[in-house]
Amino acid sequence: MPEANVALIGYAFMGRAHSNAWRQVSRFFSPKLTPRMKVVCGRNRSAVRKASRTLGWEEYATDWREVVARDDIDIVDVSTPGDTHAEIAIAAAKAGKAVLCEKPLANDVREAKQMLAAVKKAGVVHMLCHNYRRAPAVMLARELVASGKLGKIYHYRGTYLQDWPVDPSVPLIWRFDKKVAGSGSLGDILSHSLDLGRFVLGSEVVEVAGLMDTFVKQRPRLDNPRKKGRVTVDDASLSLARFANGALASIEGTRFAPGRKNYLRFEVNGSRGTIVFNFERMNELEYYSLDDETKVQGFRQILATDPSHEYFDKWWPGGHIIGYEHTFIHTVYDFLNAVAAGRQVKPDFEDGVRNQLVLDAIEKAAQNKRWVTVKPL
């Protein structure tokens, strides 16, 4: 297969996950393009040099502008904090590079729309990395909804719970700074529950109510732990919503749920059945059908590890489960095939704008204590 040279901007948590995906995808799948891990870029020279060695990149750099402008780079993977997404992605598009970008697409609607306009004008392939879409059990959930087996959809309940900042001594890292992160739990984790709702239901959110709060108002500063700085993002965010297909929704994201480490769960109720997914048991999907014989009706546990399930024929025999990192590999695989074919792949930057429009509406609803209609794209 022909090669495509990849530049990764950012090397921390998401950078590690993306690096693993680029490194593994051709070892298990057969994408139409073989990725060559050309260069990883970060601001700290010694740290990015170490990352290049440990994560498998040929080179390292500290100036993303020089990297994006290089003639030998075909794909730019943006895995940095949200405040830099727009500038990097727009520059990459103008340079004719295919762009993969971490979620949320941007810190606000204006930036997200600018990014979408840039990739459209340049005619480059673009993708938003909402990796949870590509868990085989989630793909099955979407398939069951689309098939009509659940009947008319009444409810979507999306919940994403974490607990890592419950301790008030956790320092004031960039995730607590609105200028850098854009928002807290709203953009960081509720955005995943929102995207899964849009994906699984195949419908858009049309109106929302919102509630947001910050429980720990100040945290120790990184530069001087004896002093505290102000937290400018939300610790918890909740929304009631209505989808265009009439389904009612509750969508929640909180980083203040002790004991919940990465509890991403959704439930869909329809006139003929229910499905339930929990990422902490990501290989399973619960399914209840009113079409079963009455005396045996009940929730069944589907282990989505059969070769008939999406992506699984490339992995292990049935019952041999996969994990978090595999969702990124599936994402990169689909992205590479899209780049090879010169076509778009979902979720793309348009999905990113649609998500951002809903997040913006939730924030306005919370501020004004009223229902808000989601603006059209």
Order of alpha helices (4+ residues) and beta strands (2+ residues): beta-alpha-beta-alpha-beta-alpha-beta-alpha-beta-alpha-beta-alpha-beta-alpha-alpha-beta-beta-beta-beta-beta-beta-beta-beta-beta-alpha-alpha-beta
